[in-house]
Each structure stands twice: as C-alpha cells, then as structure tokens.
Amino acid sequence: MLLNKKILLCVTGGIAVYKAVALVSKLSQAGAEVKVIMTESAQQFVTPLTFQAMSRNDVFVDTFDEKDSRVIAHIDLADWADLVVVAPATANVIGKLANGIADDMVTTTLLATTAEVWIAPAMNVHMYENKAVIRNMTTLHEDGYQFIEPSEGFLACGYIGKGRLEEPEKIVELIAQRFTSSKNLPLSGKKVVITAGPTRERIDPVRYVSNFSSGKMGYAMAEAAAALGAETILISGPVGLDKPVGMTVIDVESAAEMLEAVRTHFDDADIVVKSAAVADYRPKDIHPEKMKKQAGDSVIELERTTDILRTMGGMKTHQILVGFAAETNNAVGYGMGKLESKNLDYVIVNDVTDPAGGFGSDTNVVTLLSKRGTHQPFQAMAKTALAKVLFEAIIQEESEQLNDR
Ligand code: CTP
C-alpha cells in the first residue's frame, strides 16, 4: 500500500507514545520507509532504541547531534519526507507550531518542511477543549495543517472523553488513502470546492437564525471528491462533525462569510458543489448587546442574504456548478426551475418528506438533473455511498470538459 513512501513521524511526549510504536510497525509492514524524531518528553515514555528497531533507521532527538556531517539533519529530514505525521501531538507541540516556535528537533523540522503535515492530537479531554488549544488548532487548520481527530473513550488520566490518539490501524488507512488519491484517479489534478452545513445569522451576541442541516451530505461529497483524487476545499458552516482529513477545511459562520470563502476559491475550481443550507434571510440589524425581553410580542426584521449559487452561476466560466434543492413537493419541477434560473450544470434534488432522506439522516434519496435535460433517479442509500455515485455520474457526463482542462 505504501511502498517507497517516506513518512517522517514526530513523536511528542504523552502516554500514547506506546501507540506510535505500533504505528511505525504498521507503516513499515505496509512498505513505507519511516524515520522518527522524538522530543525529550517522548523519551520519558519509550526509548529511541524501540523506534530505531521498529523503523530500522536512526532516531533523531537533538537538533545539534548531527549524525551525518554532509547534511544538516533537520533540513535533510524535512526535505526527505513525502508526509510528516505528528503522533501523538501534545497540546505543547500544537501550541509551539501554531506560534512558529522552533526550540527542539521536532519543531525545527516541522517549520523547515514543505511536505504535508498531519497532526494526531492526544491529551486529556479538558486540555483538548481548552480555549488556547482550540485557538492554536484553529490557527493550524487555517495554515493548511491537517488533523487526525482523536477518538472518544477511556483516557489514561481516568476520564472518559475525546482525546485518545486515533488507532494506528486507522492512521495507516488514512495515510494509504492519501497516497492513493494522488495517483491517477478520475479527479486527480482537479480542484473541487464544496460547501456544507447550515449558516448562522446573528440576532445578537447570544442568538441566531439557522436551520437543521447536519452537514452530513456535504461532508460525504467532500470525502468522495478527495477519495476520487481531487484537491478538495470544504467550506463548512457550524456542524457537529469531525474534520475530515486529506482536504482543506474552511470554517465559516454566516452566509456572507461563506460567499467570501467560495469567491476566494472559485476562479481555479473545476467543480463547485453547493450542498450547504444557506440561510435565505438574516436579521436586518445585529444588536451589539443581548436583547432584553419586553412585554408583549416582538418582531425581528429580516433581509435577504446573497444567493451564493446564483452569484457563482453569473460568474462561471469553465466551472461545473452543482446545486442542491430540498423540496417538499414537485421536486423535479422546482429543481429544473432552479437549474435554469441559477445557470447551473446540475442540481441534486431531494424530497425532504421522504423518510429515507433529508436533514440529519444518514441516508438520502435524490434525483440528479442536468442542464442537458437528463434525469437520473438514485435509490435510497447511505449519504457516503450516494456522494460517490453522484460524482461518478457527473464525471462520466463531463469527461470531455474535465479532460480538456
Ligand atoms: N444557496 C446559496 N445561497 C443562498 C441560498 C441557497 O448558495 N443564499 C444554494 C444552496 O447551497 C443550494 C441551493 O442554493 O445549493 C438551494 O436553492 P434555493 O433555491 O435557495 O433553495 P431554497 O432555499 O430551498 O429555495 P426556495 O425557497 O425557493 O425553495
């Protein structure tokens, strides 16, 4: 699976270091060449010798301990790697990296590499939810670092919660997927932009207008695009889903922020899929302070948000533009109307009254309508499977346009 792939594993000091040993073993078994750097605190848990034996390579622990006089070790390792994985990643290394601090072999190499860096945090649940840690992780997300979210379960500190290093088998599977995606897949070399989830339109500092969109369909579309080889940009409203790896995730809150993010990535996009349930209206005035209740009823005046999809329909040149339409009746008729009026290439319509589809559900039942007038109904299936077949149908119909670019 990973033959000749060069993986640089940065091990930082948490109890989950023992799992990093299993990770090196599994990566080596999958054919990867693995080199390991350890922080000083990681060595409190497991000795470098263990990693040396598992990786059959020297283990690097000190920036100034140059093993080969012909090269500078941290630069050489940084340049060597196809992929850098920090596992386990402590709150400390996350904080240092987010702030550009390089005070040991791990952090110096992390700043020096131009390879993709994946961070697999592992820590106590309260540390993981600490505001400073969240702030640092957000910064790293924005800087293009990818995260392998920790799982939930029993933590070594006795708590039950989120913070457990993802299982080595799962990390290897994600890495294998990442390398398959860069091979000759149908969407290799293509840029796909996907919006997902609801938007939130603020009323005052504690209230907002939103909808029940879970983001599941959009996230499934993004994962399918990445699995088909695309450089994937997922623009997500507030959802309760784990951040997917192997793509850039941009978090937004309001329709205005979503519009801005889509605009930024629109020009060089090949396919744009708008699965987000964007609020059509927002409060005309956002109250700077919390609104106090008054006697009697209250009215909040709403104004229209910009229709992002329609705006992109007006701007599009080569982009294949795909919209969603959730309807309760005459789904195909209304869908065709939106396809034409918004200048789309495809619209994916679903009848939200169907018990097998709609908000929050893990399954969906949709029809794919194209500007050429084709109707392709799909039977009810898991959103993850549906996302893949929808992309395959679009790729098949658009093969000429995609190959020309
Ligand atoms: N959309 C958008 N920007 C908005 C509103 C919707 O980009 N401000 C996009 C959605 O992401 C989705 C499609 O438009 O792809 C939905 O079409 P729309 O006509 O807005 O659906 P509804 O809001 O359900 O419209 P209607 O009330 O007319 O049924």
Residues whose N, C-alpha, C, O or C-beta is under 5 A from the ligand:
A	BS01	CTP	K274 S275 A276 A277 V278 A279 D280 T305 T306 D307 I308 L309 G323 F324 A325 A326 K338
